Amino acid sequence: MIYSCLIVDDNEIERDAIEMHLKKIAPLSISAICDNGIEAAAFLATNHVDIVFSDIDMPELSGMALLKTLKNKPLFIFITSFSQYAAESFELDALDFIVKPANFERLLKATNKAIEYLELRKLVDNTYSDVPNSSEEYFFFKETKGITKLNYSDVVYIESMGDFSKIYTKNDKHIILVGLKNLEKQLPNYFCRVHKQYIINVHHISTITAHEVHLTSNFIVPISSINRQELLDSVIDKKTLSRFKK
């Protein structure tokens, strides 16, 4: 399967480097290369593209503004020199965020993630998945192989994939057609958001560092500074042994 992509960057050197790397990725076909957001918007108005690799900081129409203007949105992978845009880009449901310079390995990883998402979306088209009342100890969801029952306690963490979520257990992973925001509202209170793209089961926490949460089964997920403090305040501090009993 060949997936079409669009490159958008106002820096000629960066644009050429991204093109050189993406041409090495066999499943990709570059439909167009634009040097600004306005040109890209015009192209996307009349052409279907699966994946957009876009700079953010561009004159007149930024990469984020471009994404906001689109009615039928392709998958967006932002490539930028400014890491402070990361949080806002994930709020817009960008699939990935790459800090320049974008090397081949990092672009390949982002592309594989996009292709996995596109293939999963095909598989679950016209199917419905749901997470029932979290007061139960388990839930059901639909997969291509049928309806699966899963205990909440077996869920180690959940990763956002845009409209989908990927549920990780000790020995397996499942795709559910529920976005992370909606999923968060339906999970028991021992599930905690630690990052724009991750929810963890606090019962599976092994260690919390400044920037990561180490979970059982050797899973590691990133944690933002704000979410880390919320986790400490709401869960960890209440269960931390003290030198002096109050």
N, C-alpha and C positions, 0 to 999 in steps of 0.2 A: 504494500500500500504506500502510495506517495502522498505526502502532505505538503500543501502549499504554504509559503511563508513570505512575509514582507519585512524588509529592513528599513528602518527610519532613523537617521542620524544626521545632524548638521555638520559633523566633523568628518571631512573626507578621509582622513587617515584611519579613524576609527571605523568608518563605514566600510572601507576596503578590507580592513582586517576581519570584521565580522563576516563579510561576504566570503572571504578566503576560507575561514573556518567552517561556515555552514555548507559550503560546496563539498566538503569532505564527508558530510553526513548523508548517507545514501537515501534514507526515506524522505529527505527534504527536497523540495523544488522551489527555488526563489522566483516568485511571481513578479516582483518589482523591487526597486531600490529607490527610496525617496530621501531627499536631503532636508526636508522640513515637514512639520505636522500638517500644514495645509495641503501640500501635495499628497500626503498619505491619506488624508480624509477624502480627497477627491477620488483617489484610486479605490478606496474601500467602499465608496458610495455605489460603485458600478461593478465591483469584482469581489468574488468570494475568496477569502484567505483563511486558512486554518490557524496559523500562528503569526503573531506580529512581534518582531524583535525591535524594540523602540528605545531610543534615548529619552530622557525626561526633560532636561533643561534645554529647550529649543526656543528660538524667537517666535513671537506671534501666537503659536499654538504648541504648548508643551505636550509631552507624551501623555501625561495624566489627563490634560484637557482633551486630547484626541480620544482617549478611551471613553471619557464621559460623553462625548458628542455622538458616539456610535449607538445605533439602535440594535443592530445585530452584531454582537461583540465577538470577535475572534479571541483566542487565548492570547494574553499579553505577557511577554517576558520583558521586563524593563532592564535596560543596561545604562548605568549612569556613574558619574564620578562622585556623586553626593549620596553617602550612605544614610543621611538624615531623611531621605525620601522613603525609606523602606516601610515604615509604619503606615503612611498614607497610601502607598501603592497596594498593600495588602488589604486595606480598607476598601479599595476599589476592586478587590478580588483578582488582582494580578496573579498569574500562576507562579511567577518566580521573579527574583530581583537579583541582578548581577552588578557588582561594583567593578568599574573599569580599572585596569585593562581586562577585557573579557578574553581569557585564553580558551583554547580548544576544549580542554577537559571540562571546564565549567559550562561552556555552551552545549556540549554533548549531554551533560547531566540534565540541564534544563530542557533540552529537546526531548530526551527520553521520557522525562516527566510529562511533558506536553503530549507526546504520542501515547503514553499509557492512559492519560486522561481521555483523549479522543477515542481510543479503542474501547475503553470502558463505557463511554457514553453511548457508543453504538450498541453495545451488548445489552444495556439496560433501557434503551429506548422503548417506550410503551409499557414499561413495567412500573410497579409502585412499591415502594419500600416504606416502612413505618416503624417507629419505636413507640410501643404502647406505654401505658401508665407506669412511671418509674417506681411506684410503690411495690410492684412485683419484684421478685428476685431475678427475673429473666425477661428477655424480650425476643420477638421474632422479627425477621426481615427477609426480603426476597433476594435471591441470587439467581444467576442463570441456571444453576443446578436444582433450584427449588427453594423451599422455605426453610430457613435455618433458625434454630433456637440457640440462644447464647445467654449464659449467666453474666450479669453485670460484674460479678466478682472476678470473672475470667478476663475482663477487658483491662489491658495494661495502659494503653493510651490510644488516642484517636487523632488522626491527621486530616486536615482540610485538603480537599482537592477541588475547590470551587463549589459546584453544585453537589458534589459527592463528598463522602467522608470515608476514610480508610481506617478500619478498626483493627487494632493489633492485639492478639492474645499471645500467650507464651510460645505457641507452636504454629500459629496460623495468622492470616490476615484476611479481612473481608471488606468488600466495597458495599456501601449503603447509600441509596439515593436520597440522602438528607444532608443539607448543608450544615456546617459546624455551628452556625448561630442558632438554627432551629433545634439542632441536637442538644445543645447546651441547656436549652429551656426544659428538656424532657428527661434529663439524666438525674440520678440520685445526687444528693448534696455532697457526696464524697468524690465527685468528679469536679475537677478544678481547671479553669482556663489558665494556662501558663504562658501562652504566646498567641499571636494572631492566628497561627495555624495548628495549634496543639491544645488538646485537653488531656489531662492525665487522671488516672484513678489513684487517689492519694494513698490508698492501702498498698500500692506497689512501689512507693518511694523508698529508695535505698539511701541516697545522698543528695543534698542540694548544695550546689556551689554558687558562685556569683552569677554565672551565666547559663548553667545547665542543671537539669534534673536527671539523676541516674535512677533508673527504675529496675525492677526485677527482670530477670532473663537478659541482662546486659543491654537493655534499651537505654538510649540517652536522647533527650529532647532539649531544645533551647528554652530558656525562660527569660522573659523581659524583666527589667528592674521593677516596674510597677506591679506586674503579676507576682513577682517574687515576694514583694512586701505584703501584698494581699494574702498570699498563701501563708506567710509567716504569721500574720496577724490573726487570720481566721482559723487556721488549722494547727500549724506547727507549734506555736508558742503555748497553746493549750495542752499540748501533749509532751512538752519538754520538761524533763526532770530538773528540779531546782535544788540548789544547795540547802536552802532553808525553806521549809514548808510554811506557807502562809496561813 
